[in-house]
Amino acid sequence: MLPPNPIYLILPLYLICFVLFRFLLKYQSTMDHGGEEVAAGGYQSKTQSLRDKMKKRRQAIESLLTGEGQGVGVGGGADVGVPEKKSKSEDGKSKEEDGDVDNGSFAQAVSPLAEKSGGGAPDDLTALLSMQSAKEREERSQQEEIFTLLSKPTAREQSLLNTFKSADGGGVKEFCQHSTKAECCKVHQASHPCDKLHFVKILQQHTDESLGDCSFLNTCFHMDTCKYIHYEVDKTDVTSKVKKDSGGRTSIRTLESTKLVPPQWVQCDLRNLKFEVLGKFSVLMADPPWDIHMELPYGTMSDDEMRRLPVPALQDEGLIFLWVTGRAMELGRECLKLWGYERVDEIIWVKTNQLQRIIRTGRTGHWLNHGKEHCLVGSKGKLLLNRGLDCDVIVAEVRATSHKPDEIYGIIERLSPGTRKIELFGRPHNVQPNWVTLGNQLDGVMIHDGDMLDRWNKIYPIGYNIAENFVLHPRQE
């Protein structure tokens, strides 16, 4: 018996594969055509709700999977010119992935239309839930009213603020952040500079502009030979600013009951002066020559000499402002405790240069360049003070060595207006009305207070011997 011909075995398998292949192609084209009609129907049916569209979408997919309703669109509408989708079979993806992609494109197509029409149920529900209730609106209104009332100053606070408020803005002159007029015009693309103050370059024969600005600017010790660029304030801006602000009014207001005593000072060595000759003071400020283990252009005092100063004899109650820096920060806190004070606050002086930029090349600091200084505030007893008028940060320009910012005097005067104040280790630029200044760099003894003069004559009848063969007598010029 002859073996069966192999072709009769292969032919039926070939026919079966051919039929299955044709069926798969027809089924795939039906799925793609149905997806296009779904998307087209979604664009056309703008007035239907989102829920109805999703329901019809599910029905169309179920009918396609069961072989029923082939070629039927979801919305029953015709093609509206939606670009034909690329067949997913070319990418080798399954029919389930096709269904997910169609669902995503359908949702993206319908969402903008639903939001635009404003008739979608989810949008209405979301808008309704996001609205505030009447009770919530009432509570919010009460909270805003309470916040407004709390943020407004009381009548007493407003009266206090008006007492110390400057009539003409305090004579503040704002500098342009672009320094020179040329740079200001360049940045703003204008033919004229702004109304703020500007600087002009100081160009000497030895100046090399390619080197840029001097790090120390107007505090440079070698300005006559320094090759870097230095600056000075534009005099034309200063003249126009003075004319604009001049109105015949004083820039500082004081209490009507405040009696200003002219500046008083005593040239002395604080280590041998009898402090009882001075009387009692409400505010004390000191900028001691701390030994910070650096080379300084003035003499310093040892830690033990600072601890032994008879500071408690100057105050029964009041405030002390003690400038510290470097290693003296811990020593200063120790001295406050020894002198009977409790540290209650601290003021920070952020140093800027002539161009109003933060100092980055300070002359002090062992590890980092110091761009700030600290002023410890101590308290003793109970003293009526004007609280909450100033903040604890001073941003001011650096001047001569150890020359503290003038803003500190305004802060102290607003805290305790009209009271007796004393400054230790002062220099000629420190003398102020209502202040008694002590220091070895002052010019003789100037006393205007009658009680203080009487005490001086009793304790030093033949004069104060500041050093050998150097006797000082008070004068009242």
Phi, psi and omega per residue, in radians:
M1 nan 2.306 -3.089
L2 -1.326 2.500 3.087
P3 -1.188 2.614 -3.117
P4 -1.107 2.546 3.121
N5 -1.205 2.283 -3.087
P6 -1.100 -0.430 -3.098
I7 -1.170 -0.507 3.126
Y8 -1.285 -0.376 3.076
L9 -1.459 -0.565 -3.086
I10 -1.410 -0.577 -3.045
L11 -1.048 -0.827 3.120
P12 -1.058 -0.683 3.121
L13 -1.124 -0.658 3.124
Y14 -1.122 -0.739 3.139
L15 -1.136 -0.700 -3.137
I16 -1.127 -0.758 3.124
C17 -1.109 -0.664 3.137
F18 -1.126 -0.750 3.136
V19 -1.131 -0.758 3.123
L20 -1.113 -0.663 3.131
F21 -1.120 -0.769 3.101
R22 -1.105 -0.667 -3.137
F23 -1.158 -0.708 3.127
L24 -1.149 -0.714 3.099
L25 -1.070 -0.771 3.138
K26 -1.128 -0.688 -3.136
Y27 -1.176 -0.684 3.131
Q28 -1.142 -0.762 3.127
S29 -1.128 -0.575 3.096
T30 -1.151 -0.725 3.132
M31 -1.101 -0.805 -3.132
D32 -1.128 -0.723 -3.126
H33 -1.142 -0.670 3.106
G34 -1.152 -0.676 3.122
G35 -1.129 -0.672 3.126
E36 -1.149 -0.728 3.139
E37 -1.172 -0.543 3.092
V38 -1.122 -0.842 -3.139
A39 -1.109 -0.719 3.127
A40 -1.105 -0.744 3.121
G41 -1.110 -0.589 3.126
G42 -1.149 -0.672 3.109
Y43 -1.223 -0.570 -3.039
Q44 -1.419 -0.661 -3.034
S45 -1.489 1.340 -3.105
K46 -1.363 -0.467 -3.027
T47 -1.540 -0.232 3.138
Q48 -1.372 2.657 3.115
S49 -1.330 2.796 -3.122
L50 -1.127 -0.610 -3.120
R51 -1.158 -0.715 3.110
D52 -1.140 -0.668 -3.122
K53 -1.158 -0.752 3.125
M54 -1.133 -0.627 3.118
K55 -1.131 -0.789 3.110
K56 -1.159 -0.551 3.107
R57 -1.120 -0.790 3.109
R58 -1.105 -0.695 3.118
Q59 -1.098 -0.700 -3.138
A60 -1.151 -0.691 3.140
I61 -1.165 -0.723 3.124
E62 -1.106 -0.682 3.138
S63 -1.176 -0.626 3.109
L64 -1.178 -0.692 -3.132
L65 -1.167 -0.558 3.131
T66 -1.559 -0.018 3.105
G67 1.479 0.137 -3.116
E68 -1.836 2.639 3.059
G69 1.134 0.634 -3.138
Q70 -1.171 2.395 3.106
G71 1.422 0.092 -3.121
V72 -1.573 2.260 3.140
G73 -1.409 2.761 -3.129
V74 -1.220 -0.899 -3.080
G75 -1.535 -0.022 -3.122
G76 1.255 0.173 -3.086
G77 -1.730 2.961 -3.139
A78 -1.562 3.061 -3.135
D79 -1.178 2.321 -3.099
V80 -1.946 0.416 3.045
G81 1.539 0.409 3.079
V82 -1.303 2.318 -3.126
P83 -1.004 2.454 -3.112
E84 -1.201 2.367 -3.121
K85 -1.301 2.557 3.038
K86 -1.301 2.364 -3.072
S87 -1.089 2.263 -3.120
K88 -1.286 -0.275 3.137
S89 -1.171 -0.446 3.118
E90 -1.205 -0.448 3.121
D91 -1.550 -0.064 3.116
G92 1.371 0.405 -3.119
K93 -1.693 2.782 -3.071
S94 -1.441 2.952 3.139
K95 -1.191 -0.535 3.113
E96 -1.127 -0.663 3.095
E97 -1.151 -0.627 3.088
D98 -1.064 -0.748 -3.129
G99 -1.117 -0.687 3.138
D100 -1.152 -0.723 -3.135
V101 -1.133 -0.735 3.138
D102 -1.110 -0.710 3.130
N103 -1.079 -0.744 -3.132
G104 -1.136 -0.772 3.124
S105 -1.136 -0.606 3.126
F106 -1.155 -0.755 3.141
A107 -1.133 -0.696 3.117
Q108 -1.158 -0.583 -3.140
A109 -1.287 -0.621 -3.036
V110 -1.417 -0.618 -3.030
S111 -1.001 -0.850 3.137
P112 -1.070 -0.645 -3.131
L113 -1.192 -0.690 3.132
A114 -1.151 -0.692 3.114
E115 -1.181 -0.641 -3.119
K116 -1.210 -0.733 -3.112
S117 -1.264 -0.522 3.138
G118 1.275 0.161 -3.094
G119 -1.794 0.014 -3.095
G120 -1.237 2.431 -3.115
A121 -1.096 -0.793 3.119
P122 -1.057 -0.654 3.137
D123 -1.147 -0.749 3.114
D124 -1.107 -0.707 -3.131
L125 -1.161 -0.730 3.119
T126 -1.118 -0.751 3.124
A127 -1.107 -0.680 -3.139
L128 -1.160 -0.725 -3.131
L129 -1.231 -0.534 -3.116
S130 -1.371 -0.259 3.134
M131 -1.254 2.512 3.100
Q132 -1.367 2.494 3.069
S133 -1.358 2.963 -3.139
A134 -1.103 -0.640 3.131
K135 -1.183 -0.717 3.126
E136 -1.138 -0.708 3.107
R137 -1.107 -0.684 3.120
E138 -1.158 -0.744 3.116
E139 -1.127 -0.707 3.129
R140 -1.122 -0.695 3.120
S141 -1.129 -0.699 3.104
Q142 -1.141 -0.717 3.118
Q143 -1.090 -0.754 3.124
E144 -1.131 -0.665 3.125
E145 -1.149 -0.727 3.113
I146 -1.140 -0.737 3.130
F147 -1.103 -0.691 3.117
T148 -1.114 -0.730 3.133
L149 -1.147 -0.709 -3.123
L150 -1.221 -0.550 -3.101
S151 -1.361 -0.309 3.120
K152 -1.431 2.423 3.103
P153 -1.218 2.609 3.089
T154 -1.251 2.983 3.135
A155 -1.075 -0.658 3.131
R156 -1.191 -0.755 3.121
E157 -1.122 -0.711 3.138
Q158 -1.133 -0.683 3.105
S159 -1.121 -0.681 3.120
L160 -1.177 -0.705 3.111
L161 -1.121 -0.729 3.137
N162 -1.150 -0.517 -3.139
T163 -1.109 -0.696 -3.072
F164 -1.782 0.090 -3.122
K165 -1.322 2.341 -3.138
S166 -1.294 2.458 -3.095
A167 -1.230 -0.549 -3.082
D168 -2.119 0.524 -3.141
G169 1.448 0.173 3.098
G170 1.359 0.222 -3.141
G171 1.186 0.425 -3.117
V172 -1.266 2.305 3.114
K173 -2.071 1.989 -3.081
E174 -1.509 2.331 3.129
F175 -1.590 2.552 3.057
C176 -1.271 2.351 -3.098
Q177 -1.248 -0.191 -3.137
H178 -1.674 0.121 3.009
S179 1.224 -1.364 -3.020
T180 -1.679 2.804 3.125
K181 -1.160 -0.659 -3.140
A182 -1.090 -0.777 3.127
E183 -1.174 -0.620 3.119
C184 -1.102 -0.808 3.112
C185 -1.123 -0.635 -3.129
K186 -1.170 -0.749 -3.121
V187 -1.206 -0.769 -3.107
H188 -1.470 -0.064 -3.127
Q189 0.922 0.862 -3.117
A190 -2.245 2.820 -3.141
S191 -1.517 -0.298 3.135
H192 -2.197 2.505 3.137
P193 -1.301 3.011 3.131
C194 -1.295 3.093 -3.056
D195 -1.486 -0.008 -3.119
K196 -1.396 3.025 3.125
L197 -1.341 2.500 3.137
H198 -2.179 2.982 3.101
F199 -2.004 2.755 3.011
V200 -2.154 2.564 -3.106
K201 -1.325 2.463 3.026
I202 -1.700 1.774 -3.087
L203 -1.852 1.946 3.107
Q204 -1.835 3.113 -3.079
Q205 -1.113 -0.577 -3.100
H206 -1.575 0.006 -3.099
T207 -1.303 2.328 3.070
D208 -2.010 1.801 -3.055
E209 -1.101 -0.431 -3.128
S210 -1.183 -0.321 -3.141
L211 -1.383 -0.338 3.133
G212 1.547 -2.858 -3.052
D213 -1.369 2.588 3.036
C214 -1.253 2.431 -3.113
S215 -1.136 -0.565 -3.079
F216 -1.712 -0.192 3.078
L217 0.869 -2.115 -3.050
N218 -1.330 -0.111 3.060
T219 -1.698 0.159 3.138
C220 -1.148 2.306 -3.132
F221 -1.358 -0.276 -3.050
H222 -2.196 0.822 -3.087
M223 -1.129 -0.487 -3.115
D224 -1.233 -0.403 -3.123
T225 -2.107 -0.135 -3.087
C226 -1.173 2.308 -3.084
K227 -1.507 -0.148 -3.128
Y228 -1.420 2.932 -3.077
I229 -1.396 2.350 3.026
H230 -2.064 2.909 -3.047
Y231 -2.331 2.821 2.942
E232 -2.496 2.752 -3.111
V233 -1.188 2.420 3.117
D234 -1.153 2.046 -3.063
K235 -1.169 -0.519 3.120
T236 -1.161 -0.636 3.089
D237 -1.173 -0.687 3.141
V238 -1.126 -0.727 -3.130
T239 -1.110 -0.789 3.141
S240 -1.178 -0.585 3.127
K241 -1.184 -0.725 3.138
V242 -1.141 -0.729 3.120
K243 -1.108 -0.680 -3.104
K244 -1.207 -0.661 -3.061
D245 -1.533 -0.216 -3.071
S246 -1.264 2.179 3.114
G247 -2.519 0.199 3.114
G248 1.323 0.294 -3.127
R249 -1.981 2.643 3.071
T250 -1.330 2.586 -3.074
S251 -1.535 -0.220 -3.095
I252 -2.210 2.289 3.092
R253 -1.828 2.455 3.081
T254 -2.203 2.868 3.081
L255 -1.091 2.463 -3.115
E256 -1.079 -0.534 -3.110
S257 -1.469 -0.095 -3.104
T258 -1.364 2.230 3.099
K259 -1.866 1.973 -3.089
L260 -1.460 2.166 3.064
V261 -1.626 2.339 3.119
P262 -0.992 2.771 -3.129
P263 -0.995 2.428 3.102
Q264 -2.207 2.552 3.134
W265 -2.646 2.778 3.132
V266 -2.397 2.063 3.029
Q267 -1.368 2.066 -3.006
C268 -2.784 2.969 2.947
D269 -1.836 1.955 -3.021
L270 -1.081 -0.266 -3.128
R271 -1.373 -0.305 -3.135
N272 -2.213 0.027 3.119
L273 -1.365 2.408 3.081
K274 -1.461 1.888 -3.012
F275 -1.172 -0.337 -3.111
E276 -1.169 -0.287 3.105
V277 -1.221 -0.345 -3.046
L278 -1.530 -0.468 -3.081
G279 1.605 -2.861 -3.106
K280 -1.828 2.629 -3.096
F281 -2.318 2.657 3.110
S282 -1.510 -0.541 -3.111
V283 -2.312 2.401 3.106
L284 -2.258 2.324 3.071
M285 -2.247 2.462 -3.111
A286 -2.473 2.399 3.033
D287 -2.144 1.322 -2.987
P288 -1.165 2.662 3.042
P289 -1.419 1.258 -3.099
W290 -1.061 2.558 3.030
D291 -1.514 1.638 -3.080
I292 -1.714 0.299 3.061
H293 1.050 0.714 3.056
M294 -2.400 2.775 3.105
E295 -1.330 2.114 -3.072
L296 -2.192 2.676 -3.108
P297 -1.440 0.353 3.104
Y298 -2.607 2.859 3.138
G299 -1.275 2.702 -3.120
T300 -2.118 2.927 3.091
M301 -2.032 2.557 3.138
S302 -1.273 2.908 -3.129
D303 -1.103 -0.703 -3.130
D304 -1.177 -0.657 3.091
E305 -1.107 -0.639 3.103
M306 -1.180 -0.714 -3.122
R307 -1.139 -0.551 -3.054
R308 -1.502 -0.045 3.138
L309 -1.053 2.341 -3.114
P310 -1.378 0.892 -3.119
V311 -1.062 -0.671 -3.121
P312 -0.991 -0.401 -3.123
A313 -1.249 -0.238 -3.090
L314 -1.561 -0.286 -3.036
Q315 -2.488 2.393 2.905
D316 -1.684 -0.623 3.050
E317 -2.677 2.586 3.139
G318 2.593 -2.806 -3.077
L319 -2.056 2.634 3.010
I320 -2.234 2.380 3.088
F321 -2.021 1.976 -3.018
L322 -2.055 1.984 3.116
W323 -1.365 2.295 -3.140
V324 -2.393 2.763 3.081
T325 -2.774 2.678 3.090
G326 1.013 -2.330 -3.108
R327 -1.193 -0.263 -3.127
A328 -1.305 -0.114 -3.127
M329 -1.134 -0.751 3.114
E330 -1.299 -0.670 3.109
L331 -1.118 -0.663 3.117
G332 -1.097 -0.723 3.087
R333 -1.116 -0.665 3.107
E334 -1.139 -0.723 3.132
C335 -1.143 -0.685 3.103
L336 -1.014 -0.752 -3.133
K337 -1.179 -0.704 3.124
L338 -1.140 -0.604 -3.105
W339 -1.436 -0.056 3.076
G340 1.645 0.369 -3.128
Y341 -1.886 2.724 2.997
E342 -1.945 2.178 3.134
R343 -1.225 2.117 -3.052
V344 -2.011 -0.297 -3.112
D345 -2.846 3.140 -3.124
E346 -2.704 2.334 3.119
I347 -1.869 2.392 3.133
I348 -1.931 2.239 3.030
W349 -1.791 1.928 3.069
V350 -1.540 2.071 -3.021
K351 -1.489 2.372 3.039
T352 -2.127 2.791 3.115
N353 -1.617 -2.973 -3.076
Q354 -1.075 -0.549 -3.132
L355 -1.555 0.264 3.084
Q356 1.122 0.559 3.066
R357 -1.936 2.644 -3.071
I358 -1.108 2.364 3.140
I359 -1.136 2.256 3.105
R360 -2.085 -0.149 -3.140
T361 -2.216 1.035 3.136
G362 -1.163 2.743 -3.100
R363 -1.552 -0.050 3.141
T364 -2.063 2.813 3.133
G365 2.004 2.155 3.131
H366 -1.412 -0.632 -3.034
W367 -1.906 -0.729 3.109
L368 -2.242 2.639 3.069
N369 -1.202 2.177 -3.104
H370 -1.374 2.194 3.079
G371 -1.999 0.269 -3.122
K372 -2.703 2.881 3.026
E373 -2.396 2.743 -3.085
H374 -1.996 2.516 3.042
C375 -2.208 1.905 -3.140
L376 -1.333 2.415 3.131
V377 -1.959 2.100 3.122
G378 -2.019 2.708 -3.090
S379 -2.271 2.546 3.088
K380 -2.454 2.250 3.129
G381 1.214 -2.748 -3.127
K382 -2.116 2.207 -3.132
L383 -2.403 2.319 3.105
L384 -1.206 2.167 -3.088
L385 -2.283 2.702 3.012
N386 -1.568 1.750 -3.048
R387 -1.567 2.665 2.995
G388 1.349 0.315 -3.138
L389 -1.583 -0.545 -3.063
D390 -2.241 2.857 3.072
C391 -1.735 3.054 -3.032
D392 -1.713 0.341 3.121
V393 -2.202 2.241 3.042
I394 -2.002 2.178 3.054
V395 -1.921 1.901 -3.021
A396 -2.567 2.799 -3.075
E397 -1.360 2.516 3.059
V398 -1.376 2.372 3.103
R399 -2.103 -2.251 -3.131
A400 -1.190 2.920 -3.125
T401 -1.022 2.245 3.104
S402 1.115 0.341 3.082
H403 -1.539 1.883 -3.063
K404 -1.377 2.760 -3.097
P405 -1.176 2.505 3.141
D406 -1.194 -0.322 -3.122
E407 -1.064 -0.409 -3.113
I408 -1.137 -0.563 3.134
Y409 -1.203 -0.651 3.091
G410 -1.143 -0.711 3.123
I411 -1.077 -0.782 -3.110
I412 -1.178 -0.719 -3.116
E413 -1.148 -0.623 3.109
R414 -1.261 -0.537 3.072
L415 -1.188 -0.772 -3.070
S416 -2.399 1.370 -3.049
P417 -1.279 2.437 3.014
G418 1.350 0.085 -3.104
T419 -1.655 2.894 3.116
R420 -1.317 2.345 -3.094
K421 -2.338 2.611 -3.129
I422 -2.386 2.509 3.095
E423 -2.149 2.255 3.113
L424 -1.716 2.542 3.135
F425 1.107 0.682 -3.141
G426 -1.505 2.911 3.093
R427 -2.243 3.063 -3.050
P428 -0.948 -0.579 -3.112
H429 -1.323 -0.100 -3.095
N430 -1.610 -0.214 -3.061
V431 -1.135 2.328 -3.075
Q432 -2.446 2.674 3.007
P433 -1.054 2.513 -3.110
N434 1.220 0.144 3.132
W435 -2.059 2.540 2.941
V436 -1.914 2.157 -3.054
T437 -1.923 2.292 3.107
L438 -2.030 2.394 3.105
G439 3.081 2.768 -3.101
N440 -1.543 0.010 3.126
Q441 -1.877 0.166 -3.133
L442 -1.494 3.030 -3.077
D443 -1.845 1.580 3.055
G444 1.256 -2.649 -3.087
V445 -2.201 2.151 3.124
M446 -2.147 2.038 -3.101
I447 -2.278 2.214 3.085
H448 -1.949 -0.374 -3.121
D449 -1.324 2.137 -3.093
G450 -1.102 -0.750 -3.139
D451 -1.111 -0.712 3.139
M452 -1.166 -0.645 3.127
L453 -1.156 -0.685 3.110
D454 -1.100 -0.762 3.124
R455 -1.100 -0.690 -3.136
W456 -1.072 -0.791 -3.101
N457 -1.158 -0.523 3.106
K458 -1.293 -0.723 -3.069
I459 -1.452 -0.628 3.136
Y460 -2.135 1.237 -3.098
P461 -1.166 -0.486 -3.134
I462 -1.887 0.237 3.112
G463 1.804 2.840 -3.125
Y464 -1.674 2.128 -3.114
N465 -1.596 1.600 -3.109
I466 -1.250 -0.533 3.096
A467 -2.694 3.067 -3.110
E468 -1.101 2.212 -3.128
N469 1.071 0.492 3.118
F470 -2.381 1.640 -3.067
V471 -1.887 2.344 -3.127
L472 -1.979 2.450 3.077
H473 -2.133 2.538 -3.125
P474 -1.273 2.657 3.074
R475 -2.339 2.793 -3.115
Q476 -2.288 1.203 -3.121
E477 -1.384 nan nan
